[in-house]
Amino acid sequence: MRSQRPERILIAMGELSGGRLRPLKYEDIVVKAFELFPDEFALRGYPKYPDSSDIHKPLYGPLKRHGYIRANNKMFTLTEKGLAKADELASPAAANPDRLDRADEAELKRITDSETFQLFAGGEQARLLDTDFYSHLGVTVRTSRNDFLGRLTVVQEAVTKAARVQKDPKHIKAKELHDFLMRKFASIVERMKGVTSG
């Protein structure tokens, strides 16, 4: 995320959610972001009023793409990763790059408990299909582009961090599985990213 605006929206959502995975109304996010950062989220020419357009694009764009939020009918919920990031942004001293946060741990457990992981660890890579790739990411073939890219980011960051900081053989194997699936199903990733050959 390049600008501070998406990060400030995450901080506002973290405060609104009370550190829980609960749906938040769009209007509540607009008001809270304006309360916390009035200079950033004020309507141009009317500094006493919030500008909801400053919230809309980050919510549906980078925050969703990076796997920080889920959206449904103008209701937004922080993901585990989003909660962890909101906490980190609200109190940067609490962030520890050499420790798995609860979102990372949840992802690793989901991956290492999966049938896909069992097949890979058992040397049966040839049996892995595109459905296993979707399952590995926690998506389906019908998942929207931004939700797919968000899940891809969440999983990639979790397995990379776990392999780097923990040196647990299971987590190293999870990273190997991820890398294998990314190579094998690169065409799916390219299609979802909008990359075309030619």
C-alpha positions in Angstrom: 0.0 0.0 0.0 1.6 3.2 -1.1 -0.4 6.0 0.6 -1.2 6.4 4.3 -4.9 6.6 3.5 -5.5 2.8 3.5 -3.5 2.3 6.6 -5.5 5.0 8.4 -8.8 3.3 7.3 -7.4 0.1 8.8 -6.8 1.9 12.1 -10.3 3.3 12.1 -11.7 -0.2 11.4 -9.6 -1.7 14.1 -11.0 0.8 16.6 -14.6 0.2 15.4 -14.3 -3.6 15.6 -12.9 -3.6 19.1 -10.3 -6.1 17.9 -12.9 -8.6 16.8 -13.9 -10.1 13.5 -17.3 -8.3 13.1 -19.0 -6.6 10.2 -18.8 -2.8 10.0 -21.1 -0.5 8.2 -19.6 1.6 5.4 -21.0 4.8 7.0 -19.5 4.0 10.4 -16.1 3.5 8.8 -16.4 6.9 7.0 -17.3 8.7 10.2 -14.6 7.0 12.4 -11.9 7.7 9.8 -13.0 11.3 9.7 -13.0 11.5 13.5 -9.5 10.1 13.8 -8.0 11.8 10.7 -10.1 14.9 9.8 -7.4 16.5 7.6 -7.1 13.3 5.5 -10.9 12.5 5.2 -12.6 15.9 5.1 -14.8 17.0 2.2 -12.8 19.5 0.0 -13.9 23.0 0.9 -16.0 21.7 3.8 -13.6 20.7 6.6 -16.4 19.9 9.0 -17.8 17.1 6.9 -16.4 13.7 5.9 -15.7 12.7 2.3 -16.9 9.1 1.7 -15.2 8.9 -1.7 -11.8 8.9 0.1 -12.9 5.6 1.8 -14.5 3.8 -1.1 -11.5 3.2 -3.4 -9.1 1.9 -0.6 -11.8 -0.4 0.8 -12.6 -2.0 -2.6 -9.0 -1.8 -3.9 -5.8 -2.2 -2.0 -7.3 -3.2 1.4 -9.2 -6.0 -0.3 -6.4 -7.0 -2.6 -3.9 -7.2 0.3 -6.3 -9.5 2.2 -7.0 -7.1 5.0 -10.8 -7.0 4.6 -13.7 -8.9 3.3 -16.7 -7.0 1.8 -20.3 -7.9 1.3 -23.2 -5.5 0.6 -21.5 -2.4 2.0 -20.5 -4.3 5.1 -16.8 -4.8 5.8 -15.0 -7.2 8.1 -11.3 -7.1 8.9 -9.7 -10.5 8.3 -7.3 -12.0 10.9 -4.5 -10.4 8.9 -6.3 -7.1 8.8 -6.8 -7.1 12.6 -3.1 -7.9 13.1 -2.2 -5.0 10.7 -4.6 -2.6 12.4 -3.1 -3.5 15.8 0.4 -3.0 14.4 -0.4 0.4 12.9 -2.1 1.6 16.1 0.9 0.6 18.2 3.9 0.1 16.0 6.1 -0.9 19.0 4.0 -4.1 19.3 5.0 -5.3 15.8 7.6 -8.1 15.8 8.8 -9.2 12.4 10.5 -12.3 13.9 7.3 -13.7 15.3 4.2 -15.2 13.7 1.0 -13.4 14.6 -2.3 -15.1 15.1 -3.3 -14.6 11.5 -0.1 -16.3 10.2 -0.6 -19.1 12.7 -4.2 -19.7 11.6 -3.1 -19.8 7.9 -0.3 -22.3 8.6 -2.6 -24.5 10.6 -5.2 -24.5 7.8 -2.6 -25.3 5.2 -0.7 -28.0 7.1 -4.0 -29.7 8.1 -5.2 -29.8 4.5 -5.4 -32.8 2.2 -3.4 -30.9 -0.3 -0.5 -30.6 2.1 -0.8 -34.3 3.0 -0.5 -35.3 -0.7 2.4 -33.0 -1.3 4.3 -34.1 1.9 3.7 -37.7 0.8 5.4 -37.1 -2.5 2.2 -37.2 -4.6 2.6 -33.8 -6.3 1.4 -35.2 -9.6 -2.1 -35.7 -8.1 -2.5 -32.1 -7.2 -5.1 -30.3 -9.4 -6.3 -26.8 -9.8 -9.0 -27.4 -7.1 -6.2 -28.2 -4.7 -4.6 -24.8 -5.6 -7.8 -23.0 -4.9 -8.3 -24.9 -1.7 -4.7 -24.0 -0.6 -5.5 -20.3 -1.0 -8.9 -20.7 0.7 -10.8 -19.6 -2.4 -13.0 -21.1 -5.1 -13.1 -20.8 -8.9 -15.9 -18.2 -8.4 -13.9 -15.9 -6.0 -13.7 -12.4 -7.3 -10.4 -11.1 -8.6 -9.6 -8.8 -5.6 -10.6 -11.4 -3.1 -8.4 -14.0 -4.9 -5.4 -11.6 -4.9 -6.0 -10.8 -1.3 -5.9 -14.5 -0.3 -2.9 -15.0 -2.4 -1.1 -12.3 -0.6 -2.2 -13.5 2.9 -1.0 -17.1 2.2 2.2 -16.1 0.5 3.2 -13.8 3.4 2.3 -16.4 6.0 4.3 -19.3 4.5 7.3 -17.1 3.7 7.4 -15.6 7.2 6.9 -19.0 8.8 9.7 -20.6 6.8 12.0 -17.7 7.6 11.4 -17.2 11.4 10.4 -20.6 12.7 12.5 -23.2 10.7 9.8 -25.8 11.6 10.1 -28.6 9.0 6.3 -28.5 8.5 6.3 -24.8 7.8 9.2 -25.2 5.4 7.2 -27.9 3.6 4.2 -25.5 3.5 6.4 -22.9 1.7 7.6 -25.6 -0.7 4.0 -26.6 -1.4 3.1 -23.0 -2.0 6.0 -22.4 -4.4 5.2 -25.6 -6.2 1.5 -24.7 -6.7 2.4 -21.2 -7.8 4.6 -22.6 -10.5 2.2 -25.3 -11.6 -0.8 -23.0 -11.7 1.0 -19.8 -12.8 -1.5 -19.3 -15.6 -4.4 -19.0 -13.1 -2.4 -16.4 -11.1 -1.5 -14.5 -14.3 -5.2 -14.5 -15.4 -6.4 -13.2 -12.0 -3.7 -10.5 -12.0 -4.7 -9.5 -15.5 -1.4 -10.5 -17.0 -1.7 -11.5 -20.6 0.9 -12.9 -22.9 1.6 -11.6 -26.3 
